[in-house]
Amino acid sequence: MQAAGKIPIDVNKIGCDLLTISGHKIHAQQGIGALYVRKGTLLEAMLYGGSHERQRRAGTENVPGIVGLGKSAEIALAAFGSGDDKKMATMRDQLESALRQIEATGTNGDGAPRVPNTANIYFDCIEGEALVIALDLKGLAVSTGAACSSGAIEPSHVLTAMGLPPDRARASIRFSLGKQNAPDDINFALSIVPETVARLRELSPVYNKIAVTS
């Protein structure tokens, strides 16, 4: 889940039976995670052959990864109240505000409660994958969705569930900020995103058609 390490999580308050945490979301190594299971929740074993993970998973535990995840969680917990979340939210809001000045652009989920470090923005009449590649070539890392869905041709099921039409979901990209980001990083993004969007729209027959008929 994206919220871990960025906002406080109380499993009793939200009333969840299961909660997953991906280690790399809080600066632990990739491939390690944690699963909260509420007492009394029945789970079937994923793999058989050993008694690890309380009889739910065979195989030797990733001890270095577990230790790293624990330390990362400790650091994340200590950072609550340090102002890192407000810093990221301020930079995120600055980025969104500036990018919304681009024609036919908007923020998905604007006004809803969100984690402070991510912005999901649509740029109508552009394929999100094309924009991701173009920005990557200029040194800016963005994505069209979750890393686990990389290469998928279908629009994000999360965005379509929020009510976005498929074309707009495909035109959406995600900007993710971390504690290491600084205002200069936002300025860099703003120096290349508008011109890149404009160049791709010049190549878009859909955008040109709208421009001619409007």
C-alpha positions as CSV (number, residue, x, y, z in Angstrom):
1,M,0.0,0.0,0.0
2,Q,1.1,3.5,-0.8
3,A,0.2,5.0,2.6
4,A,2.7,3.1,4.7
5,G,5.5,5.3,5.9
6,K,3.8,8.5,4.7
7,I,0.7,8.8,6.9
8,P,-0.1,7.0,10.3
9,I,-1.9,3.7,9.8
10,D,-4.2,2.2,12.6
11,V,-5.4,-1.2,11.5
12,N,-8.1,-1.1,14.2
13,K,-9.3,2.3,13.2
14,I,-9.7,1.4,9.5
15,G,-11.0,-2.0,10.5
16,C,-9.0,-4.1,8.0
17,D,-8.5,-7.9,8.3
18,L,-5.4,-7.8,6.0
19,L,-2.9,-5.1,5.2
20,T,0.2,-5.4,3.0
21,I,3.3,-3.3,3.0
22,S,5.8,-3.2,0.2
23,G,9.3,-2.6,1.6
24,H,10.6,-0.5,-1.3
25,K,7.8,2.0,-0.7
26,I,9.6,3.0,2.5
27,H,13.2,2.7,1.2
28,A,13.8,-1.0,2.1
29,Q,15.0,-3.3,-0.5
30,Q,12.8,-4.6,-3.3
31,G,11.3,-8.0,-2.9
32,I,10.5,-7.7,0.9
33,G,7.2,-6.9,2.4
34,A,4.9,-7.5,5.4
35,L,1.4,-8.8,5.8
36,Y,-0.8,-7.9,8.7
37,V,-3.4,-10.6,9.5
38,R,-6.1,-9.9,12.0
39,K,-6.4,-12.6,14.6
40,G,-9.0,-15.1,13.5
41,T,-8.7,-14.4,9.8
42,L,-8.4,-17.7,7.9
43,L,-5.8,-18.0,5.3
44,E,-4.7,-20.9,3.1
45,A,-1.1,-21.7,2.6
46,M,0.5,-20.2,-0.6
47,L,3.3,-22.8,-0.9
48,Y,3.7,-26.2,0.7
49,G,6.8,-28.0,2.0
50,G,7.7,-26.2,5.2
51,S,6.3,-24.7,8.3
52,H,7.5,-21.1,7.9
53,E,5.3,-18.0,8.2
54,R,3.0,-19.8,10.7
55,Q,2.4,-22.7,8.4
56,R,1.4,-20.4,5.6
57,R,4.5,-20.3,3.4
58,A,7.3,-22.8,2.7
59,G,10.9,-21.7,2.3
60,T,13.5,-19.9,4.3
61,E,12.7,-16.4,5.3
62,N,14.7,-13.5,3.7
63,V,16.4,-12.5,7.0
64,P,18.4,-9.6,5.6
65,G,15.3,-8.2,3.9
66,I,13.3,-8.6,7.0
67,V,15.9,-6.7,9.1
68,G,16.1,-4.0,6.5
69,L,12.3,-3.6,6.4
70,G,12.2,-3.4,10.2
71,K,14.9,-0.7,10.2
72,S,13.1,1.2,7.4
73,A,9.8,1.1,9.3
74,E,11.6,2.3,12.4
75,I,13.1,5.3,10.5
76,A,9.7,6.1,8.9
77,L,8.0,6.0,12.3
78,A,10.6,8.4,13.8
79,A,10.1,10.8,10.8
80,F,6.4,11.3,11.6
81,G,6.0,14.9,12.8
82,S,9.3,16.0,11.3
83,G,7.6,17.9,8.5
84,D,8.6,15.6,5.7
85,D,5.0,14.9,4.8
86,K,4.2,18.6,4.6
87,K,7.3,19.3,2.6
88,M,6.3,16.7,0.0
89,A,2.7,17.8,0.0
90,T,3.8,21.4,-0.7
91,M,6.0,20.4,-3.6
92,R,3.3,18.0,-4.9
93,D,0.7,20.8,-4.8
94,Q,3.1,23.2,-6.6
95,L,3.7,20.7,-9.3
96,E,0.0,20.0,-9.8
97,S,-0.9,23.7,-9.8
98,A,1.6,24.5,-12.5
99,L,0.9,21.5,-14.7
100,R,-2.9,22.3,-14.6
101,Q,-2.1,25.5,-16.5
102,I,-1.5,23.3,-19.5
103,E,-4.6,23.0,-21.7
104,A,-6.8,19.9,-21.3
105,T,-4.9,18.8,-18.2
106,G,-6.1,17.9,-14.7
107,T,-5.5,16.0,-11.5
108,N,-7.1,12.7,-10.9
109,G,-8.5,12.5,-7.4
110,D,-8.2,16.2,-6.8
111,G,-9.9,17.2,-3.6
112,A,-9.9,13.7,-2.2
113,P,-7.8,12.6,0.8
114,R,-4.5,11.4,-0.7
115,V,-1.0,10.5,0.4
116,P,1.2,13.6,0.3
117,N,3.8,12.5,-2.2
118,T,2.0,11.4,-5.3
119,A,0.2,13.2,-8.1
120,N,-1.8,11.5,-10.9
121,I,-2.3,13.8,-13.8
122,Y,-4.0,13.4,-17.1
123,F,-2.9,15.1,-20.4
124,D,-5.7,14.6,-22.8
125,C,-4.9,13.4,-26.4
126,I,-1.6,11.9,-25.4
127,E,-0.7,8.3,-24.8
128,G,0.7,8.1,-21.3
129,E,3.4,5.5,-22.3
130,A,4.7,7.9,-24.9
131,L,5.0,10.7,-22.4
132,V,6.7,8.4,-19.9
133,I,9.4,7.5,-22.5
134,A,9.8,11.1,-23.7
135,L,10.3,12.4,-20.1
136,D,12.6,9.5,-19.2
137,L,14.9,10.4,-22.1
138,K,15.1,13.9,-20.6
139,G,16.0,12.6,-17.1
140,L,12.6,12.6,-15.4
141,A,11.2,9.3,-14.0
142,V,7.4,9.0,-14.1
143,S,5.0,6.1,-14.6
144,T,1.6,5.3,-16.0
145,G,0.7,3.1,-13.1
146,A,1.9,0.5,-10.7
147,A,5.2,-1.2,-11.5
148,C,3.5,-4.6,-11.3
149,S,1.4,-3.6,-14.3
150,S,4.3,-2.3,-16.4
151,G,3.7,-3.1,-20.1
152,A,0.0,-3.6,-19.7
153,I,-2.0,-2.1,-22.7
154,E,-5.3,-1.9,-20.8
155,P,-6.0,1.4,-18.9
156,S,-5.6,1.4,-15.2
157,H,-8.5,-0.4,-13.5
158,V,-8.1,2.0,-10.6
159,L,-8.6,5.1,-12.7
160,T,-11.5,3.6,-14.6
161,A,-13.1,2.5,-11.3
162,M,-12.9,6.2,-10.3
163,G,-15.0,7.1,-13.3
164,L,-12.3,8.1,-15.9
165,P,-13.1,7.1,-19.5
166,P,-10.4,4.7,-21.0
167,D,-8.8,7.4,-23.2
168,R,-8.3,9.7,-20.2
169,A,-7.0,6.9,-18.0
170,R,-4.4,6.0,-20.8
171,A,-3.4,9.7,-20.9
172,S,-2.6,9.8,-17.1
173,I,0.8,9.6,-15.6
174,R,1.9,9.5,-11.9
175,F,4.6,11.7,-10.4
176,S,6.0,10.3,-7.1
177,L,8.0,12.4,-4.7
178,G,10.3,11.2,-1.9
179,K,11.9,12.7,1.1
180,Q,15.1,13.3,-0.9
181,N,13.4,15.5,-3.4
182,A,13.9,19.3,-3.3
183,P,12.2,22.3,-4.9
184,D,14.9,22.2,-7.7
185,D,13.5,18.8,-8.7
186,I,10.0,20.4,-9.2
187,N,11.5,23.2,-11.2
188,F,13.3,20.7,-13.4
189,A,10.0,18.8,-14.0
190,L,8.2,22.0,-14.9
191,S,11.0,23.0,-17.3
192,I,10.4,19.9,-19.5
193,V,6.9,18.6,-19.0
194,P,5.0,21.4,-20.7
195,E,7.2,21.4,-23.8
196,T,7.1,17.6,-24.0
197,V,3.4,17.6,-23.8
198,A,3.1,20.2,-26.5
199,R,5.5,18.3,-28.8
200,L,3.5,15.1,-28.4
201,R,0.2,16.8,-29.0
202,E,1.6,18.2,-32.3
203,L,1.9,14.6,-33.4
204,S,-1.5,13.6,-32.2
205,P,-4.2,13.5,-34.9
206,V,-6.8,13.5,-32.2
207,Y,-5.6,16.7,-30.6
208,N,-5.2,18.4,-33.9
209,K,-8.7,17.5,-34.8
210,I,-10.1,18.9,-31.6
211,A,-8.0,22.1,-32.1
212,V,-9.4,22.5,-35.6
213,T,-13.0,22.0,-34.7
214,S,-13.0,24.0,-31.5
